Amino acid sequence: MERRLEGKNALITGGSRGISQPSASGGCEIVGRQRQVMHGLRVALAGERHVIDSEWVKILFRLFDRKVRLRLWGYRPEVICLVKAADKERFLITVPATNRAIWIPPQEGIALNETIEAAAHRCLEVEVGLTGQSVQFRRSTWVGKRRLPRERWGERDLEYSLRRIDQPHSMIGKGYYAALIFADDSVRLCPNAAEIHCCEWVSGEQFLARIGGNVPDKRQIIRVAWQRLVSAYATTKTPH
């Protein structure tokens, strides 16, 4: 069975789903252009799908990053720097400029695309002037979250917090990492007056005693960081 399409000069054969070779040169050109257009559309759609898939992969991958999830729920990621003298059992502790009644280890927020190590190095450089060859990053660990008192909600603007959608405050707490860092304690410390009132090197016992002036949940955060990094390091050094 066969029939001709009027005005197209194209032959369609029964039982065949394709278009046969047109009998006229005009038909060849039309079919050729159609095939080129369809091929172009397929390539364009495939490329667009690849771009979309790539963007979703990036987004989903970021959601596996705890620092990103903390921000989404209104918790600012921070790193607590437990700084140990390279060849002595002495540790760096500071009095923050905003609250001279407490002692804390240096700490700083972690930027969205920043590693914990990079944030720790930046913290020590900005807060006490320790840079370059005078510090050595050893390891880091996740410690835990802390919900701030209500009167401190929104004390910082937190990018990408979902609380922005229907809440007046984008930040309600902090999520703490801790880093163990060795430093040359002979290097002169230069505390940043805008952030640090004073700082000094103390023994481990003095360090643990001085953090006792913090509120209970913050004190617990620092103690857990100490146990996971300093105490664990001391254990690995002990001969069996």
Order of alpha helices (4+ residues) and beta strands (2+ residues): beta-beta-alpha-alpha-beta-beta-beta-alpha-beta-beta-beta-alpha-alpha-alpha
